[in-house]
Amino acid sequence: MADRPQALDIMYYVATPEFIQRWTDAKKGELICRMERAIGSLPSFESIPVMLQKMDEARVEKVFITQTKMWSYWNKWMYMDTKLEDVTQYTEKYPDRFVGLAGYNPFRIKESLAEIELAVTKYGFKGVYVHIYGFDIPLHDKKMYPLYAKCVELDVPVSMQVGHVLESMPSDHARPMYLDYVACDFPTLRILGAHTGWPWVEETLAILWRNENMYVDLSGHFPRHLPAIVWHYMQIADLRHRFFFGSDYPFLSTGALLEAYGEFDQWHCPLCNRSESWKPGVKERFFGQNFLDMLASRNH
């Protein structure tokens, strides 16, 4: 077995059996998810103590759980409507192991902003997560700007899935280049592009390069499947603190993903046409310290 690094996992969904069943039932006849079709039924943990045990076995120190809001592109309803209490059942009882990321519904702006403020100020949530696709608006749409302004006000980052989507929704609304508008209009907003932006990875890296308030996580991808240019950029001194680890559970097993990272030590760089490997300290920071530093930073 590969030597697994200890990690902080910044991309996790609620994983109780009740929630997974609710999600599964809501999607019947609504959506087709390629990964779910491949892996069958989504896994869950029978209890939070069992989840903690599995986290310890996988060497996961802390998990950030998203209060995800997903709108059905086909039938126009909130088919995944994660409630605050779905997340606080973790964070209130085990605050050292679980952290919340609030959700946002751009069709209910006033209510969403009030709930985000409550999540951050009362329950200690550390940011907001957005899944834009089903809403059928781009990441730089005017309906998103109240969220960005609220995050600046509360001094919390916003994480947004960028790149393609597995469900039956158009992917284009989450092209990474749209975040360039957001980064320009909100220069103190900490912006996290989740899932690398694939297949527009180079767009993600370009935005990262030119905007100091932009970050990226590699969740949802095994390291061997990502373009080598990602690993090249991660070694650059000015950028290496802006890459984060995440699993995207329940779609990918955190333990299996960390084991794959333990085996991943060298790649061929297309830019310099030679083999590269991790620079000293980069891998360790990628698995947690980078994200903690980003949360602690103050940009204004």
C-alpha positions in Angstrom: 0.0 0.0 0.0 1.3 3.4 -0.9 2.3 5.8 1.9 -0.7 8.1 2.3 -0.1 11.7 3.2 -2.2 13.3 6.0 -4.8 15.6 4.5 -7.4 18.2 4.9 -10.3 17.5 2.5 -12.0 20.6 1.2 -14.6 19.1 -1.1 -17.1 16.8 0.6 -20.9 16.4 0.5 -23.2 15.4 3.3 -22.8 11.6 3.6 -25.4 10.3 5.9 -27.6 7.4 4.6 -30.7 9.6 4.9 -29.2 12.4 2.8 -27.8 10.1 0.1 -31.2 8.4 -0.2 -32.9 11.8 -0.4 -30.5 12.9 -3.1 -30.9 9.6 -5.0 -34.7 9.7 -4.9 -34.8 13.3 -6.1 -32.8 12.5 -9.1 -34.9 9.7 -10.5 -36.1 10.7 -13.9 -34.3 14.0 -13.6 -30.6 13.7 -14.2 -28.1 11.2 -15.5 -24.7 11.4 -13.8 -21.9 9.6 -15.7 -19.9 8.8 -12.6 -22.9 7.5 -10.7 -23.8 5.3 -13.6 -20.3 3.9 -13.5 -20.1 3.3 -9.7 -23.7 2.4 -9.1 -25.3 3.6 -5.9 -23.5 6.4 -4.0 -21.8 5.3 -0.7 -22.6 6.7 2.7 -21.5 6.4 6.3 -23.9 4.6 8.7 -23.0 7.2 11.4 -20.7 10.1 12.0 -18.5 8.1 14.4 -18.0 5.5 11.7 -17.1 8.4 9.3 -14.6 9.6 11.8 -13.1 6.2 12.0 -12.8 6.0 8.2 -11.3 9.4 8.2 -8.6 8.3 10.7 -7.9 5.2 8.6 -7.5 7.3 5.5 -5.4 9.9 7.4 -7.9 12.7 6.8 -7.5 15.3 9.6 -10.5 17.6 8.7 -13.3 17.7 6.2 -15.1 20.7 4.7 -18.7 19.8 4.0 -20.7 21.8 1.4 -24.3 23.0 1.8 -24.8 22.3 -1.9 -27.8 23.8 -3.8 -28.4 22.1 -7.2 -31.1 23.3 -9.5 -32.6 20.9 -12.1 -31.9 22.2 -15.6 -34.6 20.0 -17.0 -37.5 20.3 -14.6 -36.6 23.6 -12.8 -36.6 22.7 -9.1 -34.1 22.4 -6.3 -33.3 18.7 -6.6 -30.4 18.9 -4.1 -31.4 21.4 -1.4 -28.9 20.8 1.5 -30.1 22.4 4.7 -28.0 24.1 7.3 -28.9 21.4 9.8 -27.6 18.8 7.3 -24.2 20.3 7.8 -24.3 21.5 11.4 -25.0 17.9 12.5 -21.3 17.4 11.8 -19.8 20.8 12.7 -21.6 21.4 16.0 -20.7 18.1 17.5 -17.2 17.7 16.0 -15.9 21.2 15.3 -12.3 20.0 15.2 -13.0 17.6 12.4 -15.7 19.2 10.3 -16.1 22.7 8.8 -19.1 24.0 6.9 -19.3 25.8 3.5 -22.7 27.5 3.0 -24.8 27.3 -0.2 -26.3 29.8 -2.5 -29.5 30.0 -4.6 -29.3 32.8 -7.2 -33.1 32.6 -7.7 -33.6 33.4 -4.0 -31.0 36.1 -3.4 -32.4 37.8 -0.2 -33.1 34.5 1.6 -29.7 33.0 0.5 -27.7 36.0 1.7 -29.5 35.9 5.1 -28.8 32.2 5.5 -25.1 32.6 4.5 -24.7 35.4 7.1 -26.3 33.1 9.7 -24.1 30.2 8.7 -20.9 32.3 9.0 -21.7 34.4 12.0 -23.5 31.9 14.2 -22.4 28.5 13.1 -18.8 29.3 12.1 -19.0 28.3 8.4 -15.8 29.3 6.6 -17.0 30.0 3.1 -19.6 29.4 0.4 -19.9 26.7 -2.3 -21.7 27.2 -5.6 -22.8 24.6 -8.2 -23.9 26.9 -11.0 -24.9 24.6 -13.9 -28.6 23.8 -13.5 -29.4 27.5 -12.8 -28.5 28.1 -16.5 -26.6 31.3 -15.7 -22.8 31.9 -16.0 -20.6 32.5 -13.0 -20.3 36.2 -13.8 -24.1 36.7 -14.1 -25.6 39.7 -12.2 -27.5 37.3 -10.0 -24.2 36.1 -8.6 -22.8 39.5 -7.7 -24.8 39.9 -4.5 -23.1 36.7 -3.3 -19.7 37.9 -4.1 -20.3 41.2 -2.3 -21.6 39.4 0.7 -18.5 37.2 0.8 -16.3 40.3 0.7 -18.4 41.8 3.6 -18.1 38.6 5.7 -14.5 38.1 4.6 -15.0 34.5 3.5 -14.0 32.8 0.2 -16.3 31.4 -2.4 -15.7 28.0 -4.0 -17.3 27.3 -7.4 -17.2 24.2 -9.5 -15.6 25.1 -12.8 -15.2 23.1 -16.0 -17.5 20.3 -17.1 -20.3 18.8 -15.1 -21.2 15.1 -14.9 -25.0 15.7 -14.6 -27.2 16.4 -17.6 -26.6 20.2 -17.5 -24.7 22.5 -19.9 -21.0 22.9 -18.8 -20.3 26.2 -20.5 -21.7 28.4 -17.7 -18.8 27.3 -15.5 -15.9 28.1 -17.9 -13.0 29.2 -15.8 -12.5 32.4 -17.9 -15.8 33.8 -16.5 -14.0 34.0 -13.1 -11.7 36.6 -14.7 -14.6 39.1 -14.6 -15.3 38.2 -11.0 -11.7 38.6 -10.0 -11.5 42.0 -11.7 -14.7 43.3 -10.2 -14.0 41.9 -6.7 -10.2 42.1 -6.2 -10.4 41.3 -2.5 -12.7 38.3 -2.9 -10.9 35.0 -2.4 -12.1 32.8 -5.3 -11.7 29.0 -5.4 -12.1 27.2 -8.8 -13.1 23.7 -7.8 -12.3 20.6 -9.9 -9.5 22.2 -11.9 -11.8 23.6 -14.7 -11.2 20.5 -16.9 -11.3 20.5 -19.9 -10.4 24.2 -19.8 -7.5 23.6 -17.4 -5.3 26.1 -19.1 -7.9 28.8 -18.7 -7.9 28.0 -14.9 -4.1 28.3 -14.8 -4.2 31.5 -16.8 -6.7 33.1 -14.3 -4.6 31.8 -11.4 -1.5 33.3 -12.8 -2.9 36.8 -13.4 -5.2 37.2 -10.4 -3.7 36.9 -6.9 -7.1 36.4 -5.4 -7.7 33.2 -7.4 -7.1 29.6 -6.1 -7.8 26.1 -7.4 -8.6 22.7 -6.0 -7.9 19.4 -7.7 -10.9 17.5 -6.3 -12.7 14.9 -8.3 -9.6 13.8 -10.2 -7.0 11.2 -9.6 -3.5 12.7 -10.1 -2.5 10.5 -13.1 -5.6 11.8 -15.0 -4.7 15.5 -14.8 -2.6 17.3 -17.5 1.0 17.5 -16.5 0.9 21.3 -16.9 -1.1 21.4 -13.6 1.8 19.8 -11.7 4.3 22.1 -13.4 2.3 25.2 -12.3 2.0 23.8 -8.8 5.8 23.9 -8.4 6.2 27.6 -9.4 7.1 29.6 -6.3 4.5 32.3 -6.8 1.7 29.8 -7.3 2.4 26.8 -5.2 0.4 28.2 -2.2 -2.8 28.4 -4.3 -3.5 24.7 -5.0 -5.6 22.6 -2.6 -6.5 18.9 -2.1 -10.1 17.7 -2.1 -11.8 14.4 -2.8 -15.4 15.1 -4.0 -16.8 12.4 -1.8 -19.0 10.4 -2.3 -18.0 10.3 -5.9 -14.3 9.5 -5.1 -13.0 7.6 -2.1 -10.7 9.9 -0.1 -8.5 7.0 1.0 -8.1 5.7 -2.5 -7.3 9.2 -3.8 -4.7 9.8 -1.1 -3.1 6.4 -1.8 -2.9 7.4 -5.5 -1.2 10.6 -4.5 1.3 8.6 -2.4 2.3 6.8 -5.5 2.4 9.9 -7.7 5.9 11.4 -7.6 7.0 12.1 -11.2 5.5 13.4 -14.5 6.7 14.6 -17.9 6.4 18.4 -18.2 5.2 19.4 -21.7 6.6 22.9 -21.3 10.2 22.1 -20.4 10.2 18.6 -22.1 11.7 16.8 -19.1 10.6 14.8 -16.1 9.6 16.8 -13.0 8.8 15.9 -9.4 7.5 17.6 -6.3 9.6 20.5 -5.0 10.5 20.3 -1.3 7.5 21.1 0.9 5.0 21.6 -2.0 3.2 18.3 -1.6 2.8 18.7 2.2 1.4 22.2 1.9 -1.0 21.1 -0.9 -2.7 18.6 1.5 -3.9 21.2 3.9 -1.7 24.1 5.0 -2.4 26.1 1.8 -6.1 26.2 2.4 -5.7 27.1 6.1 -3.4 29.9 5.1 -6.0 31.1 2.5 -8.7 31.1 5.1 -6.6 33.2 7.5 -5.5 35.7 4.9 -6.9 39.2 4.8 -7.0 40.9 1.4 -8.4 44.3 2.4 
